[in-house]
Amino acid sequence: MVVSRDRLLDLARESGYVTSRDAARAGVHSQAITRMVREGELERVSAGGYRVVGAEISEHHAFVVACAAAPTGVICLLSALTFHQIGTQLPAQLWLAIERGQRAPKLHSLVLRTVQFSGAAYQEGIESHEIDRHQVRVYSVAKTIADLFKFRNRIGVDVAVEALRESWRDRRFRMEDLERAARACRVERVLRPYIEAVTH
């Protein structure tokens, strides 16, 4: 048990976050994890996901937890805005895009909002960023703006316009990337007058 516990703690400290699958690959029995949670060495942050109690984590560690629970998920909408440091939104929920037909993950430590995309709307603009030693998928600035206009009735058109204006002012995207993302999200016609307003 001591060897298993030490091995799992080393793994969790090294990666910042560990799953039941990681533990099994390292030869650590699930009962060892249960005991370590009970004794206050590990904390459960998602179904099958754990981290060391008191571990130092970044402000975006929740993205690691969400993407570990949904490996094909992509941080999107207001959460992507926060990651890219655009606008003034501080969302209380984590926004995650999943491919249509996929099941949304169950997380104990996060309030998760999922949206389903398919085809080009899902594939366009996926970037990989390292957060707490894990690779996390986040939509690009251009794709995020297109998504905000697609979900403008849910998010608010003022949020979408603010993001577009600030991002264009700071040259955070290329216009051809925004146009491609708008086509993928089928919001070309919606976006056109706003693009004309901020670029002229």
N, C-alpha and C positions, 0 to 999 in steps of 0.2 A: 504493500500500500504506500509506503513512504517513497519508494522509487517511482511509482506511478504518479503520485501527487507532485513530486518534484519535477518530473518530466512534463506534466501538464502545466504547471506554473511557469516553467521555463518557456514553454511553447506560447502561453498566453502573454507573457511579458515581452517576448520577442516580436510577436505579431500584433499585440494590442487587443486582439479579439480572437477567440477560438471557438470552433463549432464541434459538435459531437462527432462529426465525420473526421475532423482533424485529429481529435483525441483517439478515435478508433485506429486511424492510420499510424498513430504514434504508439499503439499498443496499450492504451489506457482504457480500462473498463468503464462503462457508463456508471457503475455503482460508485467508482472513485469520484466522478464529477458530482453526483448527488450528495455524497458525504462532504465534499469541499464546499458546496453551496450551503449546506446545513451548518457547517462550522465557520462560515463567514469568510472563506478565502476567495471564493469566486462569487460573482453575481450573475444571475440569469437575465439577459437583456432581450432575448427573442427565443422563439421555439428552437431549441438546439444551439443557441448562441450564448457565449459566456465571456466575461472579462474579469481580470483581477480586481478585487475590491480596492478602491482608492487609486486606481491606475491613472496616470496623467493622460488626458485625451485632448484632442483639438476641438475647436468650436464646431467642426463639421463631422465629429465622430458618429453622429446619428446616421449620416449617409453611409458609413461603413456598415453599420448594423443592418440598415434597410437593404443594401445591395448584397450583403452576405446571405440574407434571408430570401432574396429574389435575384439570383445571379444574372438574369437577363433584364432586370429592371434598370431604368435610367432616371436619374434625378432631373426633375422638370419644373416648369412653371415658376412659382414663387420661390421654391427652394433653389432652383438653378439661378434665379436672379440674385439671391443671397450669396451663393457660392461665387458668382462672377462680380459681386460687390457693385451691383447696379440698383439704383432706386433707393427708396426708404422703407420698403416692406420688411417686416420682421414676422414671418409667418409662424403661427403657433403649431401648425401641422407640417408634416413632411410630405411633399408632393413627389410621387413616384409614378413614372409611366411604365406600364407593362404591355406586352404584346397581346393583342386580342385573343381570347381563349385561355390565357394563362390565369392561374389562381393567385389572388392577392395574398401576400404573406401575412402571417399573424405575428404581431410584435407586442410584447408586454410593456415595453418601456417608451413607446412612441405613439403619438397620434398620427396615423398614416392616412393620407388621401391618395387613392390610386386613380389613374385615368388609363383607358385602353386605347392603343393605337394599332394600326395595321399597315402593312406595306411600306411605302415611302415615308408616310407620316411617322412611322416608328423608327425606320432605319436612318433617316436623314439627320445629320448633325451630331452623331454620338461621338463624344470625346472621352478619353480615359485619363483620369487624374489620380495621383497618389495621395492618399489621405491616411495618416497613421499607419503607414507601411502597407496599405492595401490599395489595389486598383479599383477605382470607383468610376462608374459611367455617368456622365453628366452631359446634357444637351448643350451645344454651343450657344453663344450669344444670339446669333442670327436665328437659329431654330427656336430658341426660347421666346424671342419676340414674336415669331410667327405663331407659336403655341398660345401666347398671351392673347393675340387677336382672335385666334380660333375659339378660345374659352372666355372671350371678353364679357359675355353675359354672366358668367359665374365669377370671374376674377374682378371685373370692372374695366371699362375701356380707358379710364383715366390712368390706371396702372400700366396698361399696355402702351399708351401714348408717352407716358413719362419714361418708360424703359427705352422706347424707340428714340426719343429726343436725346436722352442722356448718352445712349450708346453711340448714336451718330455723331454727336458733338465730340465725344472722346475717341472716335474712330475705333470702336471696339469690334466692328464687323465690316466686311466688304459688301457692297450693294448686291453684287451677283450672288453672294451666299444667302442674303436675305430673300432675294427673288426666288432662288431655288427652294428655300425652305417654305416660302409662301405657296409655291406650286405644290409641294409635297403635302401641305396642310390645307390646300384648296381655299386660301384666303387672299389670293392675288387681288381680286376686285375690292375686297374690304380694305386692304392695306394701301392700295395705290394713292388715294387722296391724302392719307397721313404721311406717306413718304414724300409726296410733292410738297406738303406743308413744311416739313422739317428740312428739306434740302434746298428750298428756294428762299 
